[in-house]
Amino acid sequence: QVQLVESGGGLVQAGGSLRLSCAGSGRTFSSYHMGWFRQAPGKEREFVARITSSGTSTYYADSVKGRFTISRDNAKNTVYLQMNSLKPEDTAVYFCGASRYTWGSSPAVYASWGQGTQVTVSS
């Protein structure tokens, strides 16, 4: 198990950028595959991006391809989500999660979650 804390959310105009961070505590961080998910009011949590434990492979939802980039620095126990060309549709609470599985983009695959950070994109 690992404790996760997201940060970096805020209010930004459409077309702007934000960089989210997910800080993990504990010695097991580097053994987990990490993912970013988001949840808008009244909707289910949806997959945004994920990265393997070593950082070798990344995967993205079609809605964010070409705009978002996930990365990690295991030496700092941190995962990042660089968000560019933001749209109002990106408005949501963003969560990071930790998974033991190499595959899978469902929230059910992730065992640990952070508290979330709010991202609001105005038009």
N, C-alpha and C positions, 0 to 999 in steps of 0.2 A: 504494500500500500504506500501511497505517496500523497502528501498534502500539496495542493495547488492554489495559487493566488494569481488572478488576472489583474492587469492594470493597463492604462493607456487609452481607455475609452474617453469619449467626450462628444461635443457638438462640432460639426464641421459642415461646410457648404458643399453642395453637389459639385463633383469634380475634384474635390480636395483629397487629402491623404491622412491616414492615421497609422500608427504602428502599435499594435497590441503586444503585450508581454505576458507570459505565463511562467511564474517562478515556482519551481518545485523544491520541496525540502526532502531530505532523506538520502540515503546512500543508494537507493534503487532507481533513481530517476533515469539514468542512462540505459536501463534495461527495458523501459517502456516505450512503446510506440505512442505518439502523441497526436491529438486531433483538435481542431477548432470547430465548434458548432455554434449555431445562433438560434434564438427563439424570439419571435415577434409576439406581441399580445394576441391571445386567442389562437395561436398556432403551435404546432408541435415543434420540438427541437429538430433542426435540420443540419445535415453535414455541410461543412464549408471546405475544410482542407485537412489533410493528415500527412504525417511524416514518420518514417520508420525510425527505430531506436538509434541507428547509426547515422541517420540523416541522409542515407544513400538514395532513397526514393521518396517522392512526394506525389500526392494525388489531390485533385480539386473537383469541386462541384462545377457543373457546366456554367452556372450562373456567375461564377467568379473567375473563371479561367481567363488569363491574360491581364487581370487586374490585381489579384491577390497573390502573395508569395509567402509560403510558410518556410521557416528555417529553425534551426536549433543550435544551441551552444551547450553541449553537455558539461563542459568545464565550469559553466556558470549555472547549470541546472535550469536553463531557461529556454522556452520556445517562443518564437515570434510570429506575428502575422502582419505583414506589410500590406496595407490596403490602399490602393490607388484608384483614381477615377471613381470615387464613391458616388453612389446613387441613393436617392431616398428609399428605394427598396431594400437597401442594406441595413436600414435602421432595425436594431434588435439588441437584445442582451447577448453578448458573446461569451461563450464558455470554452475552456480548454479541458480536455479529458485525457486520461492515461489508460492504455490498453496493453494487454499481454499478447495480443494477436497481430500478426504481420498484415493480415487482410481485414476487410470489413469497414464499412462507412456508416453503420447503424449505431445510434447512441447506446444500444444494448450491449455492444461489444466493449464499451468503456467502463472500467471498474471504479475510477475515481474522477471527481469533478471539482473545479474551482467554484467560487461564489458568483462569478460572472461580472462583466463590465459593460456598461451601457454605451452603445454607439448610436448617435442620432445624426442623420444626414438631412439637412434642410435644402429645399429647392429655391 
